[in-house]
Structures are given as structure tokens and as C-alpha cells.
């Protein structure tokens, strides 16, 4: 599946996302649907995040991990009911993994990939726009909560979520024809809000510390190495494939934020400290808001102290770099927008 | 991953493949590697084809099926040893399925995707060309057999196989630099054989009855529905996930060959008999060799008798069509090249 990623320019799209409202066709964000008596059991096996208290309609950003603690994906897990779950996945595969586990463990859990085409509405004016289409009820949906709302006679899941930090909703469109009508209606009703098409934006997501599976993390990383510890419940009494491994496996790397004072084009994606390679840049961008170049880097766990003389190699030579925790704390870094 | 599919024109590439020799970069044909004490057990669980007598170096075209008998993929299974297997897969995913099963069944089997970039050398002059690079030994490799051969100091698997019926070999390149050198050497030593670049060719593979997973068959099809019964051993004493389902599940459809007497552009992919839809065309091409238009169609099992008045709808209207078993038997069809 293809995802259009730039409509005007990366930077124009960025400012528009931060200031107005965008409609994103993120149909490529596939749903892995799990149903059956053992579905909660299967979902819990797949993630080290405690789902035992999950409520209907609740959404969970969660790492999926294998039995060695390595990441498989980082979906939003959505609970429809005890026996009906969705994994709204990042761009790699989960269906066959879930199906293989269900078969192997002999679980009463059916795994499928229904035709659901998420439409994300993101930006500071998203709530206003969505309320004009779905009514005032949407204002009462909490963060990472969802409701089944009516759209032209059809119930669709609407969640307050999305892959930006500008606020907004994701509408899990389940009807091809209504999808087109909804798209048009959002544009018609959002004209005065300066609505426009958009997509996950590289600048915005790096500034916001949102990670991309397959780029910033992969099968060889644990959630700890990716800085996702808040989504791992090591002390919970849950049956999860990866819990034992995650309790004992030592982190070798850590995903860190890197800040450089000038805009640059990397010639080499390695990060150096005193001539020694200590990490590799996984994503980078110029930040037009903070006037620095930002990057994520997978760093050797022994070299993540902040007071080092670091540098990267750009097309114009060595460029000094600062290392910091993620997400970026721009105030602590002394950076103002 | 991308696969270049046309170098000159589809038809020029076709004739060249049938008459000379082509080198195909089919790196996209990924290897799922299974190792460990239970690896044969895991591979056998995945396929209803009996692998109990498999010999080292032997290659098996085999359907992979889930517990309902639905197809997961149709790889070439290669036995390196009892504890070391490759699934050389078609263009969908298998790794997570294999890994999920291994985890769920608690098998001692490690699943990985090593960097192997197959290079196929196909066409009537393939054997001559390969012998100039790998030596006369390759002439003694039987059909669907392989050997580990030396190339510039590195052992690579060379198998007599490939996704055409023009004869040839697949070289499982395991070294990026040597891959480039091998490519150049094949072109340098094949100049008098009219060697050229190529790829799996739509015309050739339809004429030859080679099916494409994801197009001609998918998760909803059984091997029987795809005409792959010769690769299913229902009577064998094997532990395979799908065996029970395949013994009892009734076929609803059957992949059939469709022949039309003139070149056409389909307007509609449905196949009709007396105004009733009886199937859907999954692949189609003009055959320059037999001067007919050929198609595969997934047909209702109740309407696959040969003596029907069938038609398809092309841009110029209804076109009569004949239905026949696959692979096409051109002699029986009264067609001459």
C-alpha cells in the first residue's frame, strides 16, 4: 500500500499541521482483528503492557514483543469488548504472527484483517472540525478513548488519537463509499478552518518524539532500548510472551535525541565521540520551529551521557552534536520556538 | 522491495527468454531460514506435502496452509540438512507465521530472514552460461536439486529451478559484492549467447501455467482449488496443520484456463456462462506463440465443464471463451506455435 507523504512541501505541510487542521488518508494503517473467547489472552501474550484493566473503547499504544523481548510492532491496541480487539498496526506485519501464535497455543481466537481505512484528522482545529461532522459528543471523548459514532447511518469507531502531537482524531472508516463522502464533508465544513490534506509529517513527528517502526526500531530492539519503558509492566501479573526475557535481557543500545545547531545534510549516518562510533542516526530533520537540526540515534548504551563531545559528518564536514533523552525537552535544551 | 518486470517490452522480453538466456535479479524472493532440532517438524507442520523423505539439497514446490486448509504461501522449500531449511517464498510473508507457530508449539526452531539475494538464470541457454561460470558440475544437478558451489572463494547454493518453464538455475547469492561481480561475469561470458537482463515474464508464466500467490490464489484458497493437488499428500503419515481440514473441506472454486481466439483488453474481469457469472479472471495475456488470448480464472466448481458457451466482456464487447484444465495443453486445444 502507498501513503502520500508530502502535499505542498514538507515544511509547508508541517506549519499547516501545527496551525490548522489536516485530513490524512492513513488507510495503510491496517487493522488486525482478533475475536473469540481467548482474544484478550492472545493480545496480552503479544504485549508486555498490562491490559487486564482495559475498558471498552480504550486505546493503548503498546509494544508487541516476541519471546526474546524483541519488538514485533508498536500498534494502538483498541478494545471493542473482551472478545473483540483491534491492533491498529505500524507499517510492518502482525496478522500472521498473531495467527501463528493462536494456532500454536491452541487458542480460541480468530485473526483477520478487515477492510477498515482509517482517516486521521489532526491539528489544533481538528476537534472543531470533527464536531461539525459528528456532533458535540466528540468533545467528551477523552485522550486515547473512542466511541462508536453514527455517520450517515453507519457506526464507525472515532478515537481521540493519531500520529502527531497536534491533537486530533482517527475515524476508522468501514465503508468505502462513505469514506469518500466523509472526506468531502470534512473539506466542505472545514473551509474556514483552512482544512487541507496531509499525512504523518517527518518534522512534526521527530519534534514530538514519535518513533517509526522499521526505521527507529526493529525486530532486534527491546522496548527499553527504544525508550518505551512506560508501556511495559514488568511487575504486572500477566501472561505475556516477552515478560521473562524483558526482566533479564540487558539493553545494549538506547534511542536518544541528537541536536545540532545548524541545518545539515548528513553524509554519514554514524554518530561519533572522540573519533569512535557510538551510534547511528535513524531519522533526522531540520526543525523550523526551534532552528536546530534534530535526530534520533540508536546509541551504544555505554555512551549516552550528555556531557560528551559528539559530532556527525555532514556534506560540509564534522558538525558538533548534543545528546539528550527523548522526547526532546526544548525548554531544558534552552531552545525557544 | 521492488522487482523490475519489463526491460524492453513484455513481448520482446518473452521471446528473448524463450530463445536465449536471461539473468533475473529476484532478490525480492526472500528466504525464511529455519534452524534447530525441530526445524523439519516445523516445516512439515506448515505444508501438507510429505517432506519425510526429503534429501539434502532437494527443492520442493509446496503449498503452505493454515489449519483451515487455506494457502499461506507457495514457496520452494529447500533442505540444507535435517536441522536447516529454507523457504524461498512468493511475494507475501511467512517469517512471522513460522515464528508464531514455533513459539506457540514450543518448538526448538529459530526463524530468521538472512540476506540472500537470488539471481535466476533462465532460458534454453542458461545451462551453457552457468557452466561457463560454475563449471561442468552444474550439468549434473538434477531438476529441483541443488549443490553448494564455490564462487570466488564463497560457497553459494545453486539449484536447477526458477519461475519459468524455459529451464535454468537459481543462484542463492549470499555476498553483496560477489553478487555484482557474478552479474558482470554472467554478462561478459554470455555475450555470444545473447544474454540479457530479464524477470519473471507474464506471458511466459501464463503459457506455462505458473501461478502467482496474491493474484491467482490467496489466503481463502485451498491447494485443491488452485489445482495444486499433486503437492498435497493426504495419505501420508505426517503431522501437518492443514491435513485434517484438507481431507474434508469441499472445494468451492477451481482455477481454470481460459482461451479466447482474439487479442483483447478486458473491460470486466468476470467470466460468464449464459449471462450468469461463473468465475473471475485472475491473470490474462495475449500469447504471441499460440495466437490466442489466455487467462486463469477462479471458477465456481459447479461450472467447470468444458462444453459450455462462455464469454468475457472486453472493451469491444462480448468475446467467446473456452474453459480448460491447467496447465494449458496446447496440442489438445488444437493450437500450434
Interface residues (C-beta under 8 A of the other chain):
Chain A: X66 X67 X72 X93 X94 X96 X97 X98 X99 X100 X101 X102 X103 X104 X105 X106 X241
Chain B: X66 X67 X72 X93 X94 X96 X97 X98 X99 X100 X101 X102 X103 X104 X105 X106 X241
